């Protein structure tokens, strides 16, 4: 998952909590292995070998569900939430010391676009060669939701799953007290932007402060626009609460992709949220 992950459970015996955690962790590891873009044996790698040739492939039910959800997000985000935009990373490697030139971005953008994909369960077909699918925008949050369900089905009523700051609540503390979730300040490492009391549901966060590019002393967000190929600007960080972590996570990503329009979009969606922009102004329902 590329980040610090933890599961917190209340149980009468430590071994019972450990067993519950092991089951949840095993499923998180299963999903990481299945959808990692860094493994040659993953489902993502299999899809992308077909995508590179502009071919077609039938996918399993779980993958189809993720693709259905991503297609919905694509429509609700005016095309900004796009699983095919991962190819843009070729212009934004970690060692990059200068901005990519316009020709490079233009060549990459020709390989980006959910509109170039034909998706009709269970068949995924690519209308252009050299494309890729990247499930990174949905799988971590989906994994948090699944891990919490596994714990709840095993009888746990109090606890949470935290996958790199994407949090799904299993239930409040045994005394009914909520979990206190601190939202990191995007510009001050040891400070919080806001604190949320959460007894159920999920909280997810996106921003430009954990993963970013530094070029000529300027910070560039790791989230790349599928329209321009450039890092998004506008919001420094945003957190959203929702019933499911996958919903909260996609909402934060869409808000970042919306740039200056992100706060207004969050207001329209109606999910509880807090944001900070590049001028360090704070807003949202938790502000």
Buried (B, 14 or more C-beta within 10 A) or exposed (E): BEEEBEBBBBBEEEEBBEBBBEBBBEBBEEBBEBBBBEEEEBBBBBBBEBBBEBEEBEBEEBBBBBBEBBBEBBEBBEBBBBBBBBBBBBBBEEEEEEBBEEEBBEBBBEBBBBEBBEBEEEEBBBEBEBBBBBBBBBBBBBBBBBBBBBBBEBEBEBBBBBBBBBBBBBBBBEEEEEBEBEBBBBBEEEEEBBEBEBEEBBBBBBBBBBEBBEBEEEBBBBBBBBBEBBBBBBBBBBBBBBEBBBBBBBBBBBBBBBBEBBBEBBEEBEBBBBBBBBEEEBBBEBE
